[in-house]
Amino acid sequence: MVSPAAAPQTRSGIRKIVAASLIGTTIEWYDFFLYGSAAALVFNKLFFPTADPLTGTLIAFVTYAIGFLARPLGGVVFGHFGDKVGRKKLLVLSLLLMGGATFAMGLLPTYATIGVGAPVLLTVLRLVQGFALGGEWGGAVLIVSEHGGDKHRGFWASWPQSGAPGGNLLATGVLALLASVQSEAAFLAWGWRVPFLLSGVLVIAGLWIRISVSESPVFLAAQAKAAAEARTSGEVARKAPVVEVFRRSWREVLTAIGTRFGENISYYVLTSFLLVYVTTHLGMSKGTALNAVLIGSAVHFVTIPAWGALSDRVGRRPVTMIGSVGTALWAFAFFALVDSRSFPVITVAVTVGLLLHGAMYGPQAAFISEMFDTRVRYSGASMGSQLASIVAGALAPIIAVELLKDHGSSLPVSVYLCAAAIVTTFTVAIAKETRGRDLTAPAPASAPAQRRPPARAGQPSDIA
């Protein structure tokens, strides 16, 4: 009789898992990106007031970056327990932490009310957000990757990736709606709080969906196998997963960091920094920037799974390099188009940029998941991903604002974005292809991954 851990996943079953992961990650990214948009439009005035608008924005983005510093810690903690007790429980906890912190931000008094205590409390809540998101990404993509078969993993695993533009779409859309129906004074007085308080409602819906899904069959099978081996051999418990990752899989961690480097930087330049550039440098309305990002995010959302599906046909590496090489070139055209001050042209610039970003982001979930063994996959994927967020995403808006402030031109920002994309291109060019890897087998130590052998009895099957 086939054990539940090894039971083949049906098409309806994988769709339910994908839906739960997508909705959950959309809510988590909504919370996280809401802060980034608010840092560019609101927090610089209400929590970090200064005489120079760019300086206030820079300080707001520093607290934005602090959230990234907590992400590797979240990756370690959630990865450890995710590899020990399962993916599902940790995904529920991450959603609770993120939603609670975001809801609390909507209740915070401002600098004018309690002085320095306001930015301190805001920073603490940002740390909680970062900690929660550090554990979210690995669990969300793994529970999908490990439920689906080898043949279509790139497609299925790319859906949780769509949660990032989905969350940004939701956050930007709510802010754009409020900005369009409220005066500047009303928006700064209370309107900005509405999107944060809305998070409480979204989290309740997300929890209901996540609690209903089943645990990863690949994880359950690996857990049962490890327990049986321990009983037979009397083996002492393994080292902590994170220790095993850095001891045996440090090359894969570095590969994951390099793969995410250009992707991470490009995303925050194309979205968060764009809001600053358009409103502060070009002197245009925040609605122009918000609506451009809104349209670009909608295209981004629907095309990420298409890139994931393409990676199932031609490989993770070629698709990722389409995005990284394209981004390196588009970095210079992007700001030239934005400087036109034309809303349609700015929208095209953002949309094409996010389309190229999707080519890097879509295959990434499957690519990184396939680098690690099941017993350390949550820890390895989380650490590689979240360490990249510190050296890339956390610093991207700060570096971009500082370059703009020092040079008064977008050219240094374009060079920065191009260099980041080149790092990812080089990393992926020398990485091993992982398409088609059997996640139940040990990760290959030196040779590129081969297509899996014919399915064995009791092994999870592909989803057609």
N, C-alpha and C positions, 0 to 999 in steps of 0.2 A: 504494500500500500504506500502511495506517495505521501510524504509528510507535508504538513502545511507550509513548512519553510521552503520546500522544493516545488510546490504546486505551480504549474504553468499559469501565467497571468493572462486573463482574457482582455480583449480590446476594451470592453466596458470598464474592466477593473483598472487598467492603466489610465484610462481617461479620467476616472474618479481621482486617482492619485495625482495626476497632472493638474486637475482643477483645484484640488486642495492646496498643492504647492504654489500654483500661480496666484490664487487669491491671497494666500498668506504672505507671499513675498511682495505682492503689490501693496498690501497694507503696510508691511514693514518699510518698504522703500518710500511709500507715501510719507510716513512719519519722518524718515531720515532726510528726504529731499525737501520736505516742507521747511526744515530748519535752514537748509542752504538758500532757498529762495527768500525766506524771511531775513536771513543774515544780510542779503544784498539789498533788501527793500525796507525793512522795518527795524531790525535789531540794532543797526548802526545808529539809529536815531533815538530809540527808546531805552536801550540798555548800555550803549557805548557812545554817548553824545560827545562830539568834539567839534572844533571850529572848522576843520578840514574834512569834507565828506569822504574823500578817499581814505584818510587815516581812520575814520570811524568804521568804514567798511573793512579795512584791513584788520582792525582789532576784532570785528565781528567774525571774520573768516578764521582768525586764530582760534577762537572757541569752536568754530566749525571743524577745524583740523583736530582739536582735542578729542572729538568723538572718534576720529580715526585711530588715535593712539590706544583707545580702549578695545579696538576691534581684534588685534592679535590675542589679547588676554581672553576675550570672549571666545576666540577660536580655540585656544588651548583648553579652557574649562569645558566648553560645550563639546569640543572634539574628544576630550578624554572620556566624558560620560556618554557621549554618543557612540563611541566605539566599545563602551562597556555595557551599557544598558539599552541602547537602541536609538534610532533616529527620531521616532515619533514623539517621545516624551520631551525631548529637548526642543523640538520645533514648537510645541505648545508653550513651553516656558519662555522661549525667545519672543514669541508674539505678545505674551502677557507683559514682559518687561518693557518692550518697545512701546506698546500702546499706553501703558501706565505713565511712562516718562513723558510722552508727547502730550497726553491729556493734561498732565500737571503743568507743562509749559504754558498752556492756555490760561492757567489760573494765576500765573506769576505776577506780582507787582513789578512795576518798572523802576528805572533808576530815579525818576522824579519822585517816587513814593518812598522808597526805602534806601536809596543811595547805592553804595557798593554791594550791598547784599543781593541786589537784583542780578547783576552779572555773575556773581558767585553761584547762586542757585541755578541760574540758566546753564552754567558750565557743568555743574554736578549732574543735572538731568541729561546734558549732552553726552557725558561719559556713560551714563546708563544706556542711552540709545546706541552708542558705539559698541558697548559690551554685548548687547542683545543682537545687533546686526552681525557681529563677528561670529556668532554661533548659528545664525540663520542661514547664511548662504550655503555652507557645506551640507547641512542637513537637508535643505530643500532640494538641492540638485541631486544629492545621493539617493534620497528615497525614491526619486523618479528613475534615476540611472539604474538602480538595483532592482526595480520592479520590471522594467522593460527588458526586451531581448537585445542581443548584440547588434543585430542588423539595422535597427532604427533608433538606436540610443541617441544619436546626435539630434534627431528631430524631437523626441520626447523630452530629453533633458534641456532642450533650448527653451521650452515653455516657461519654466521658472525664471529663466533669464529675462523673459518679457515682463516679469514683474517689476524690473527696474524702470523701463520707460512707462510701464503702466502706472507705477507709483508716482513718477514725475509728471505724467499726464494728469493724474488726479490732483496732485498738489498744485501744479501750475494752473489747472483749470479752475479750481476753487478760488485761488488767489486772483486770477484774471477776472472771474465773475464778480468777486467782491470789489475789485478795483474799478470795474466798469459801472457799478450801480451805486458806489459810495463816493463821497468827496474824500479828498486826501486827509482832511482832519478827522472824519468819521472812521476811516480805515485805520489811522494811527491810534485813535482813541480806543476802539473796541473791535473793529472789523477783522483785524489780523488774528484775533483769538479764536474766531469761529472754526477755521480749518483744524486747529489743534484740538479743540474740544470735540470735533467731529470724529476724531480718531477713536474715542471711546466706543462709539456705535459700530465702527468698522471692525474693531478688535473682537467684539462680541460675536459678530457674524463669522469672522475668520476662525475663531476658536471652535465654534459649532461644527464647521466643516473639517477642521484638522483633527478633531477628536474622533471623527467617524472613519478615518482611513486606517488601513492595516500597516503593520510594521514591515520593513524591508525583508523579503524572503531570502535574499543573499546574506544579509546580516544574521538572520535567524539560523540559517544553515551553517554559517561559519561559527556562530556561538555554540551550537550543538556539537559541532565537530571538535572545537577546542575543549569543551567540557568532557567529551568522551575520551580524548587523548590524555587529558589531565588525570582522569580516573584510572586509565590503563597504566600510565607511566608514573603516576604520583608526582608529576611535574609541579614545581612551585609556580605560582601565578606569574604571568609575564610582566615585563617592565611596563611602565606607563606608556600608552600609545605615542605621546609626544616625544618621549625619549627614544623610542624605536624609530620614529620618523627621522629625527636628526642624526641618528646613528647609522641607519641603513638607507634612507631615502632622501638625503640632503640634496642630491643632484636634482631630483624631481621637484623638491621645494623651490630651488633656484630657477628651474625651468618654468614653474608656475608663476613665480614672481615676474620673470622676464616677459612671459606671455601676457600678463595683465598690465604691464607697465604702460605701454602706449595706449592701450584700451582705456585704462583708468584715467590717465591725464587728459586724453582727448574728450572724454565724456564730461568732465567737470569744467573744462574750458568752453566746450560747446553749449553748456547749459548754465551753470552757476555764474561763471565769469562773464558770459555774454550779457547777463542782466546788468552787471556793473558797467560793462563797456558801453552798452547802448544808452543807459540812463545817465551815467556820470560823465563819460568821455564825449559821447555824441550829443548829449542833452535832449534825448528823445523821451517819450513817455514810457513808463514801465509796462503799459498795456501792449506796446509794440513788441517789446522783447518777450513778454509772457505769451502772447499769441503766436509768435514765430516758433517758440519752443513747444507750444501746445500742438501745433500742426506737425512739426518735425517728430515729436514723440509719438504721435498717432501712427505715422508711417514706420517709425522705428519699431513700435510694438508688433505690428503685423508682419514685418519682414524678418525679424530675428528667427522665428521657426523655419522660415524658408532657407536661411543660411545654415541652420542646423541640419535640415534635411539634405542640403547640398553636400555637407561634410560627410554624410553617410554614403554618398556616391563617390566622391573624389578624394576624401580624406580631410582630417582636421587641419593639417598644416597648410595645404593650398588655399583653403577658404580664409583662414586667419591671415595669411599673407596678402590676399586681395585687399583686406581691410587695412592692414598696417602700411603697405606701400601706398595705397590710395590716400590714406590719412596724411602721410608724409608730404605728398604733393598738394593735397587740398588745404593744408595748413596755411599756405600763402594766398590761395584764391579766396579762402573763407573771409578773412578780414577785409580784403579788397572789396568784396561784395557787400559786407556789412557796412562799410564806410560810405556806400551809396546813399544811405539813409532812406532807402525805399523799402517799404514793408514787404512787398512781394519778393524782392531780391534778397532781403535778409532771410525770409522764410526758406527760399531755395538754398541759401548758404547753410542754414542749420539742418535742413532736411537731408541734403547730400552728405553733410558731415556725419549725421547720425546713421545714415544708411551704411556708410563705410565702417562706422563704429560697430554696427550690428554684425558685420562680417567677422570681426574679431570676437565679439561677445557671444554670438549664437553657438559656435562649436565649442566654446570654452568650457562649459559645464561637463560635457562628455570627455573632452580632451584631458582636463585635470583629474576627473574622477578615474579615468582609465590608467593614470600614472601610478596609483597606489594599490596595495593589497587591502582586502576587506577589513582585516583586523586593525588597520591604522588609517583607513581611507578618510574617515571624518576628520581626524586630526591633521593628516597630511594635506588634504584639500583646503581645509580651513586656514592652516598656517601659511601655505603658499599664497592663498588669495588675500588674507588679511595683512600679511607683511607687505605685500605690494600696495595695499591701501595706504600705508604710512608713507612709504617713499614716493608714491605716485599721487593718488587721489587727495590725500590730506594736504599736500603742499601745493597742488596745482593752482587753486584759486589764489593762494597767498603769493606764490611766485609770479603768477600772471598779473595780479594787481600791483605788485612791487615793480615789475618790469614796466608796466604802463605808467606808473607814478614817476619812475626815474627817467624814462626816455620820452614819455609823451607820445609814443608811437606803438602801433600794433606789431611792427616787424620783429622785435625781440620775442614777442609771445609766439609768433609763427615759427621762428627758429626753434624755440623751446618745444613746441608741439611736434615739429618735424623730427627733432632729435629723439623724442620719446618714442615715436612710431618706428624709427630706425632700430632702437633697442629691441622692440618686440619682433621686428622683422628678422634680425640677426638671431635672436633666441629661438624662434620657431624654425628657422632655416636649418639649425643644427640639432633640433630636437628629434626624437623618434616618433614615427607615426603610430597612433594607437587605435585607429579605426578597426572595429571588429574584434576587439579584445574580449576574451571570456573573463568576466569579473569574478568568477568562482575559482579561477586558476591563479597561481602566484604571478606577480608582475615579473616580466622578463628582466634579467639583470643587465644584459648588454645588447642583445639582438633586437631589431625593430619588431613590434608586435605582428604576429601572423594571424591570419583568419582562423577562427576557432574550428576545431574538428567537428565532425557530425555529432548532433545532440545525443547525449547518453540518457539512459532511463533515469527519470527523476530529476533531470537538470532543467532549469527554467528555459522555456522556449522563446524564440523570437516572436514579436508581435507584428503581424503582416500589415 
